[in-house]
């Protein structure tokens, strides 16, 4: 399968674009960043992980740390990899039938 036909490639690319959108300051409240990643959306409310992902400033603005962006890209890659493996497994089953 070529790279352009893999979900892991496209989801990673989408994640990088979401992170760039956030880094460039187009999403001051980080809504797109949080809503599009269900895993980060959940762990950001768990106290030890919150400080690894978000730095909360005194003026109620928050800053996403580089670990948060890295986790976003990694989780999207893993989601894509799971889809690729499931599709390959399904294709393999259909070839045996």
LUMLUM-466031 format. One record per residue (C-alpha): residue number from 1; residue in three letters; x negated, z, y negated. Coordinates in Angstrom, 1 decimal. Each point is the difference from the previous one (the first is absolute). Layout:
<pts>
{nr = NUM, rest = Ala, xx = X, zz = Z, yy = Y}
...
</pts>
This chain:
<pts>
{nr = 1, rest = Unk, xx = 0.0, zz = 0.0, yy = 0.0}
{nr = 2, rest = Unk, xx = -1.4, zz = -0.9, yy = -3.4}
{nr = 3, rest = Unk, xx = -0.5, zz = 2.6, yy = -2.7}
{nr = 4, rest = Unk, xx = 2.9, zz = -1.4, yy = -2.1}
{nr = 5, rest = Unk, xx = 2.4, zz = 0.5, yy = 2.9}
{nr = 6, rest = Unk, xx = -0.7, zz = 3.7, yy = 0.4}
{nr = 7, rest = Unk, xx = 2.2, zz = 2.7, yy = -1.5}
{nr = 8, rest = Unk, xx = -3.1, zz = 2.3, yy = -0.4}
{nr = 9, rest = Unk, xx = -1.5, zz = -2.5, yy = -2.4}
{nr = 10, rest = Unk, xx = 3.1, zz = -0.5, yy = -2.1}
{nr = 11, rest = Unk, xx = 1.0, zz = 3.7, yy = -0.2}
{nr = 12, rest = Unk, xx = -3.5, zz = 0.9, yy = -1.0}
{nr = 13, rest = Unk, xx = 0.0, zz = -2.6, yy = -2.7}
{nr = 14, rest = Unk, xx = 3.4, zz = 1.3, yy = -1.3}
{nr = 15, rest = Unk, xx = -1.4, zz = 3.6, yy = 0.0}
{nr = 16, rest = Unk, xx = -3.0, zz = -1.1, yy = -2.0}
{nr = 17, rest = Unk, xx = 2.3, zz = -1.8, yy = -2.5}
{nr = 18, rest = Unk, xx = 2.1, zz = 3.2, yy = -0.3}
{nr = 19, rest = Unk, xx = -3.1, zz = 2.1, yy = -0.6}
{nr = 20, rest = Unk, xx = -1.4, zz = -2.5, yy = -2.6}
{nr = 21, rest = Unk, xx = 3.4, zz = 0.1, yy = -1.7}
{nr = 22, rest = Unk, xx = -0.2, zz = 3.8, yy = -0.2}
{nr = 23, rest = Unk, xx = -3.7, zz = 0.1, yy = -1.0}
{nr = 24, rest = Unk, xx = 0.6, zz = -2.5, yy = -2.9}
{nr = 25, rest = Unk, xx = 2.5, zz = 2.5, yy = -1.4}
{nr = 26, rest = Unk, xx = 3.2, zz = -2.1, yy = 0.5}
{nr = 27, rest = Unk, xx = 1.7, zz = 2.9, yy = 1.8}
{nr = 28, rest = Unk, xx = -0.5, zz = 3.2, yy = -1.9}
{nr = 29, rest = Unk, xx = 2.1, zz = 2.1, yy = 2.3}
{nr = 30, rest = Unk, xx = -1.5, zz = -1.5, yy = 3.2}
{nr = 31, rest = Unk, xx = 3.5, zz = -0.7, yy = 1.3}
{nr = 32, rest = Unk, xx = -0.9, zz = -3.3, yy = 1.8}
{nr = 33, rest = Unk, xx = -3.1, zz = 1.6, yy = 1.5}
{nr = 34, rest = Unk, xx = 2.0, zz = 3.0, yy = 1.5}
{nr = 35, rest = Unk, xx = 3.2, zz = -1.7, yy = 0.9}
{nr = 36, rest = Unk, xx = -1.6, zz = -2.9, yy = 2.0}
{nr = 37, rest = Unk, xx = -2.0, zz = 2.3, yy = 2.3}
{nr = 38, rest = Unk, xx = 2.2, zz = 2.4, yy = 1.9}
{nr = 39, rest = Unk, xx = -3.0, zz = 2.0, yy = 1.4}
{nr = 40, rest = Unk, xx = -1.6, zz = 0.7, yy = -3.4}
{nr = 41, rest = Unk, xx = 3.4, zz = 0.7, yy = -1.4}
{nr = 42, rest = Unk, xx = 0.4, zz = 2.8, yy = 2.5}
{nr = 43, rest = Unk, xx = -3.5, zz = 1.5, yy = 0.1}
{nr = 44, rest = Unk, xx = -0.2, zz = 0.1, yy = -3.8}
{nr = 45, rest = Unk, xx = 2.4, zz = 3.0, yy = 0.1}
{nr = 46, rest = Unk, xx = -2.2, zz = 1.9, yy = 2.5}
{nr = 47, rest = Unk, xx = -2.3, zz = 2.3, yy = -2.0}
{nr = 48, rest = Unk, xx = -3.5, zz = -0.6, yy = 1.4}
{nr = 49, rest = Unk, xx = 0.5, zz = -3.8, yy = 0.0}
{nr = 50, rest = Unk, xx = 1.5, zz = -0.2, yy = -3.5}
{nr = 51, rest = Unk, xx = -3.3, zz = 0.8, yy = -1.6}
{nr = 52, rest = Unk, xx = -1.8, zz = -2.6, yy = 2.0}
{nr = 53, rest = Unk, xx = 2.3, zz = -2.8, yy = -1.1}
{nr = 54, rest = Unk, xx = 1.2, zz = 1.0, yy = -3.5}
{nr = 55, rest = Unk, xx = -1.6, zz = 1.7, yy = -2.9}
{nr = 56, rest = Unk, xx = 2.7, zz = 1.6, yy = -2.2}
{nr = 57, rest = Unk, xx = -0.9, zz = 0.3, yy = -3.7}
{nr = 58, rest = Unk, xx = 1.3, zz = 2.6, yy = -2.4}
{nr = 59, rest = Unk, xx = 2.1, zz = -2.5, yy = -1.9}
{nr = 60, rest = Unk, xx = 2.1, zz = -0.6, yy = 3.2}
{nr = 61, rest = Unk, xx = -1.7, zz = -3.4, yy = 0.6}
{nr = 62, rest = Unk, xx = -1.6, zz = -0.5, yy = 3.4}
{nr = 63, rest = Unk, xx = -2.9, zz = -2.1, yy = 1.1}
{nr = 64, rest = Unk, xx = -0.4, zz = -1.5, yy = 3.4}
{nr = 65, rest = Unk, xx = -3.4, zz = 0.8, yy = 1.4}
{nr = 66, rest = Unk, xx = -2.0, zz = -2.6, yy = 1.9}
{nr = 67, rest = Unk, xx = 0.7, zz = 1.7, yy = 3.3}
{nr = 68, rest = Unk, xx = 3.7, zz = -0.7, yy = -0.7}
{nr = 69, rest = Unk, xx = -0.6, zz = -3.7, yy = -0.5}
{nr = 70, rest = Unk, xx = -2.2, zz = -0.1, yy = 3.1}
{nr = 71, rest = Unk, xx = 2.8, zz = 1.7, yy = 2.1}
{nr = 72, rest = Unk, xx = 2.5, zz = -2.4, yy = -1.4}
{nr = 73, rest = Unk, xx = -2.0, zz = -3.0, yy = 1.2}
{nr = 74, rest = Unk, xx = -0.8, zz = 1.6, yy = 3.4}
{nr = 75, rest = Unk, xx = 3.6, zz = 0.8, yy = 0.7}
{nr = 76, rest = Unk, xx = 1.2, zz = -3.5, yy = -0.8}
{nr = 77, rest = Unk, xx = -2.8, zz = -1.4, yy = 2.2}
{nr = 78, rest = Unk, xx = 1.1, zz = 2.2, yy = 2.8}
{nr = 79, rest = Unk, xx = 3.6, zz = -0.9, yy = -0.4}
{nr = 80, rest = Unk, xx = -1.0, zz = -3.7, yy = 0.2}
{nr = 81, rest = Unk, xx = -2.2, zz = 0.6, yy = 3.0}
{nr = 82, rest = Unk, xx = 2.9, zz = 1.7, yy = 1.8}
{nr = 83, rest = Unk, xx = 2.2, zz = -3.0, yy = -0.7}
{nr = 84, rest = Unk, xx = -2.7, zz = -2.4, yy = 1.1}
{nr = 85, rest = Unk, xx = -0.5, zz = 1.9, yy = 3.3}
{nr = 86, rest = Unk, xx = 3.8, zz = 0.1, yy = 0.6}
{nr = 87, rest = Unk, xx = 0.3, zz = -3.7, yy = -0.6}
{nr = 88, rest = Unk, xx = -3.0, zz = -0.8, yy = 2.3}
{nr = 89, rest = Unk, xx = 1.5, zz = 2.2, yy = 2.7}
{nr = 90, rest = Unk, xx = 3.3, zz = -1.7, yy = -0.3}
{nr = 91, rest = Unk, xx = -1.6, zz = -3.5, yy = 0.1}
{nr = 92, rest = Unk, xx = -2.0, zz = 1.0, yy = 3.1}
{nr = 93, rest = Unk, xx = 3.2, zz = 1.2, yy = 1.7}
{nr = 94, rest = Unk, xx = 1.8, zz = -3.3, yy = -0.7}
{nr = 95, rest = Unk, xx = -3.0, zz = -2.0, yy = 1.4}
{nr = 96, rest = Unk, xx = 0.3, zz = 1.9, yy = 3.3}
{nr = 97, rest = Unk, xx = 3.7, zz = -0.7, yy = 0.4}
</pts>
